[in-house]
Amino acid sequence: MADTPEDRPSLEMPSFSLRRRRSSGAAPEVEEQAPEPAPEPVADAPLDVEERGTVGGLPAAVLTGVLVGGLALALAWLAGVACESVRGTSSCGGAAGLPILLATLAVMAYAGAVLLGLLGVREAGSTSLLAVGVLAVLVMVFLLGSLDETWALVAVPAASALAYAGAWWLTATVTAEDAPSPGPASRDVR
């Protein structure tokens, strides 16, 4: 009983690709494809939805920072007016003051995330949360004793713009490092 090559097991490595194997006697079929015509440029094509709301990351962060800084001033003024009408003083104290402070920070972070999202910034929520946290620290360290001065109307939005710009830069840097690099595709050579 002689073994023919068809009867013996193949020593060839198995191919796990989806391409079909060519039969050994047949010539490969070549399909001719007509080249696709190049799309014609359209002069006044409307912008896509994604392109309409997209502003560069840094200008969007600075604009959002200024607006959120103004919102912070407005919410702080409203909290002071509410505490004065209820307690007779502009300070609410720890029992009501801490929840008002946390609610103010949450509203600022949410508003910043919405604005950044509308302007097309990636990772808008984490950028806004980081910026509001940095702004809170900046205000408590540098501006807390001077919030009643008129120059605080400029200082808080400026600090907010700096906080949002720094948060955007950090978030963009970290997400760019996490993104897969467009390099040569890895090939399994087992």
C-alpha positions in Angstrom: 0.0 0.0 0.0 1.9 3.0 -1.2 1.1 6.5 0.1 0.4 9.0 -2.5 0.9 12.7 -1.7 -2.8 13.2 -1.4 -3.1 10.5 1.3 -0.4 12.0 3.6 -1.1 14.8 6.0 0.1 18.2 4.8 3.0 19.7 6.6 2.0 23.2 5.5 1.0 25.7 8.2 -2.7 26.3 8.3 -3.8 29.6 7.0 -6.4 31.4 9.1 -7.1 34.1 6.6 -10.5 34.5 4.9 -9.0 34.3 1.4 -9.8 31.2 -0.5 -7.0 28.8 -1.4 -6.2 28.4 -5.1 -6.5 25.0 -6.5 -3.1 23.8 -7.7 -4.0 23.2 -11.4 -6.1 26.2 -12.2 -4.8 29.6 -13.2 -5.9 32.4 -11.0 -8.8 34.4 -12.2 -8.1 38.1 -12.6 -11.0 40.4 -12.4 -10.6 43.7 -14.2 -12.0 46.6 -12.3 -12.7 49.9 -13.9 -11.1 52.8 -12.1 -13.6 54.9 -10.2 -14.0 58.4 -11.4 -12.7 61.1 -9.0 -15.5 62.9 -7.2 -16.2 66.4 -8.6 -15.4 69.2 -6.2 -18.4 71.1 -5.1 -17.9 74.8 -4.6 -20.7 75.7 -2.2 -21.3 72.5 -0.4 -22.9 72.9 3.0 -20.7 72.0 5.9 -21.3 68.7 7.8 -22.8 68.9 11.2 -19.5 67.9 12.8 -17.6 70.6 10.9 -20.1 73.4 11.8 -19.6 73.3 15.6 -15.9 72.6 15.6 -13.7 75.4 16.8 -10.0 74.8 17.6 -9.5 73.3 21.1 -7.6 76.2 22.7 -10.0 79.0 21.5 -13.0 76.9 22.6 -11.4 76.3 26.0 -10.6 79.9 26.6 -14.1 81.1 25.4 -15.7 78.4 27.6 -13.5 79.5 30.5 -14.6 83.1 30.2 -18.3 82.2 30.1 -18.0 79.7 33.0 -16.1 82.4 35.0 -19.0 84.8 34.4 -21.4 82.1 35.4 -19.4 81.5 38.6 -19.7 85.2 39.5 -23.4 85.2 38.8 -24.0 82.1 40.9 -21.9 83.4 43.8 -23.9 86.7 43.7 -27.2 84.8 43.7 -26.0 82.6 46.6 -25.1 85.8 48.6 -28.4 87.4 47.8 -30.3 84.3 48.8 -28.4 83.9 52.1 -28.9 87.5 52.9 -32.6 87.3 52.4 -33.0 84.2 54.5 -30.4 84.7 57.2 -29.8 88.4 57.2 -26.1 88.0 56.3 -24.3 87.3 53.1 -22.7 84.1 54.5 -24.8 81.0 54.8 -22.4 79.1 57.0 -21.6 75.4 56.9 -25.1 73.9 57.1 -26.4 75.6 53.9 -23.1 77.0 52.5 -21.4 73.7 51.6 -24.4 72.3 49.6 -24.7 75.6 47.8 -21.0 75.6 47.0 -21.1 72.0 45.7 -24.2 72.8 43.6 -22.5 75.8 42.2 -19.4 73.8 41.2 -21.6 71.1 39.7 -23.6 73.6 37.6 -20.3 75.2 36.4 -18.8 71.9 35.4 -22.0 70.8 33.6 -22.3 74.2 31.8 -18.6 74.0 30.8 -19.0 70.4 29.5 -22.1 71.4 27.4 -20.3 74.4 26.0 -17.1 72.5 25.1 -19.3 69.7 23.6 -21.1 72.3 21.4 -17.8 73.7 20.3 -16.6 70.2 19.2 -13.9 69.6 21.9 -13.2 66.0 22.6 -13.4 64.8 26.2 -15.5 67.8 27.1 -16.8 66.4 30.5 -13.4 65.5 31.9 -11.9 68.8 30.7 -14.6 70.8 32.3 -14.5 68.9 35.6 -10.7 69.3 35.8 -10.9 73.1 34.9 -13.6 73.8 37.5 -11.5 72.0 40.2 -8.4 74.0 39.2 -10.5 77.2 39.2 -11.9 76.5 42.7 -8.3 76.0 44.0 -7.1 79.2 42.3 -9.9 81.2 43.7 -9.5 79.9 47.2 -5.7 80.3 47.2 -5.3 83.7 45.5 -8.7 85.5 45.2 -10.8 84.6 48.3 -10.0 87.7 50.3 -10.6 90.0 47.3 -13.8 88.7 45.8 -15.7 91.8 46.9 -13.4 94.1 44.9 -14.5 95.2 41.5 -11.4 93.9 39.8 -12.6 90.4 40.7 -15.1 90.7 37.9 -12.2 90.5 35.5 -9.9 88.2 37.6 -12.3 85.3 38.0 -13.1 84.9 34.3 -9.4 85.3 33.5 -8.5 82.6 36.0 -11.3 80.5 34.6 -10.0 80.9 31.1 -6.5 79.9 32.2 -7.9 76.9 34.1 -9.9 75.7 31.0 -6.9 76.3 28.7 -4.6 74.2 31.0 -7.2 71.5 31.4 -7.8 71.3 27.7 -4.0 71.0 27.1 -3.6 68.3 29.7 -6.6 66.3 28.5 -5.6 66.6 24.8 -2.0 65.5 25.6 -3.2 62.5 27.6 -5.7 61.4 25.1 -3.2 61.8 22.2 -0.8 59.5 24.1 -3.5 56.9 24.7 -4.5 56.8 21.0 -2.9 54.0 18.9 -0.1 55.2 16.8 -0.6 54.7 13.0 2.3 52.5 12.4 2.9 49.3 10.4 0.3 46.6 11.2 1.6 43.9 13.4 1.8 40.5 11.8 1.6 37.3 13.7 4.5 35.0 12.6 3.8 32.0 14.7 
